[in-house]
Amino acid sequence: MTEPGALDELPGDLMMWVLIVSELLVFGAGLAAFMAVRLTDPAGFAAAQDALHRTGAGINTVVLVTSGFLAAIAGPLLAGGQLLRARAALVAAAALGVLFLVIKGAEYADKAERGIAWDTHPFYTFYYLLTGFHAAHVVAGVLILLLVAWKANARNIEVGSAFWHMVDLIWVLLFPVIYLLR
């Protein structure tokens, strides 16, 4: 009999972890490129950054972290025999994901109204690329959470929650770099 390896101890599914690691590498490369280009025009990046909605982004951070908490408690709720509460936690987590998108959409609409587009300044190229790619992951995560709530079992919740936590983690990295770092 062979000893269990490190990969045998991963919660969820190996392929989900491959996806998570690859997504983290893509976002990490995007953030590294953002920081490198920022070095070429710190004043321009700071001026462009001033047009962002830091309060909305801060609220979105709280929204996603709360959503992540709800996804995290779904597994223990299911394990405790509380299927309906586990499903409710997943649906609430998905609803907070939708709220995140509404707040982000309002920020995008404000930028469009002010004539700020992806080609206005290199800052906005990265801003739209990184936050838009993240928003696409939020959409996918909301759908995954709803699917997992519908087909709630321990494995599905574990895998779906792992994806959602990746979405949270990426935002927790994007928020300070894009909105706060001067």
N, C-alpha and C positions, 0 to 999 in steps of 0.2 A: 504494500500500500504506500502511495506517495504522500508526502507532506503537502498540506494545502499551501498554495502560493499566494502572493500578495493580491493577485487579481481575483482569487477566489473569495477574498474578503470584501470586495467592493459591493456596496449595496446596489440593487437594481440590476441593470443589464450592461454588459461590457460594451456593446455597440453604442449605447447612450453615452457612456464615458468617453468613447472615441470621438463622438460628435461634440461633447462638451469641451474636451481638450482642444479639438480643432477649432471650435468657435472662439475659445479664449485666445488661441494663438492668432487668429485673424484679427480680433479686436485689439489684441496687444500690438500687433504690427501697425494697425491703424493709429493707435495712440502714440506709438513711437514715431511714426511719420509726422503726425500732428505736432509733436514736441520738436522734432527736427526742423520743420518748416517754420514753426513759431520763433525759433532762434534767429531766423533771417529777418524777421520784422516784428519784434516784440511790441513796439508802440502801435502798429497797425492791428495786431492781434488783440491788444488790450482795448483799443477803441472799438473794434468790432464786437468784442465780448460784452461791452457795456450795453449793447442793444438786446442782450438776452434777458430772459425773465428768471432771475435767480430765485425769487420767491416761489414761482410755479414749479421750477425744477426741484427746489427743496421739498415742496409739498409732494411732488411726484416721488421723491426718494422715500418719504414716509409711507406713501401709498404702496410702493413696491415692497418695502421691508415688511409692512403689515400683511400684505398679500403672501409674502414668503412664509411668515409665521403661520398663517392660516393653512397653507399647503403643508407645512411641517407637522401640524397637529392632526391632519387628516389620518395619517397612518396609525398613530396611537389611538385615535378615536375608533377606527375600524377594529384594531386589535382588542379594544375594550368592548366590542360587540355593539358599538354605536354607529351602525351603517348610515342612518339618516343624518346624524351630526357630521360624520366624515364627508358625506356628499355635500352637505350645506357649507362646510368649510372650504371645499374645493370650488363650489360655485361662487362663494363670496370672494375667494382668491381671484377667480376669473373676472368677477365683476370689478374688482379693484384694478385688474389689468386693463379693462375697458376704460375705467376712470383715468388711468395713466394716459391712455391714447387720446382721450378727450382733451386733457390738459395740454398734452404735447401738440395736438392738432390746433388748439387755440394759439399756441406760441407760433406754430408754422403760419397760421392765417395772419397773425400780426406782422410777421416778417414779410409776407407777400403784400400785405396792404401798404407797408412802408417801402416796397420796392427792393427788398433785400432777397437776393436769389443766391443759388449755389455759386455763381460766377461773379458775385459782387466783390469778394475778397477771398484769398485763400483760406482764411479762418472759416468762412461760411461753406466753402467746399468740404472741409473736414466736418464741420458742424452737421450739415445735412447728410453727408455720407455716414458718419458714425451714429448719429441719433436716428436717422432713417432706417439704417440696417438694424439697429436695436429695436425700433418700433416694429419692424417686420418679425423679429423674434418674439416680441410681446404678443403680436397677433397669433403666431404659431403656438405660443405658450398658453394663451387663453383657450384656443381650440383643444389643445392637449388636456388642459385641466378639465374642460367640460366633458371631453370624451372619457377621461379617467373617472369623473364623477358618475357618469352614466354606467360605466363598466368597472365599478369600484371593487378592487381586490387588492391585497397587500402588495403584490408585485407591480401592478399598474400604478398604484399611488406612489410607490417608491421611485419608479422610473419617471413618471410625470413630474413629481416634485423635484427630482434632481435637475430636470431640464429647467423648471421654473426658477430654481435657486441659481442656475447659471445666468438666467436673464436678470435676476436681481443683482448678482455679483457684477455683471458687466455694467449695469447702471451705476452701481456704487463706485466703480472705477471711472466711468465717463463723467459723472456729475462734478467731482472736484476738478478734474483736468480741464474740462470744457468750460464750466461755469465759474469756477472759483480761482484757479491757479493764475497768478499774475506774473 
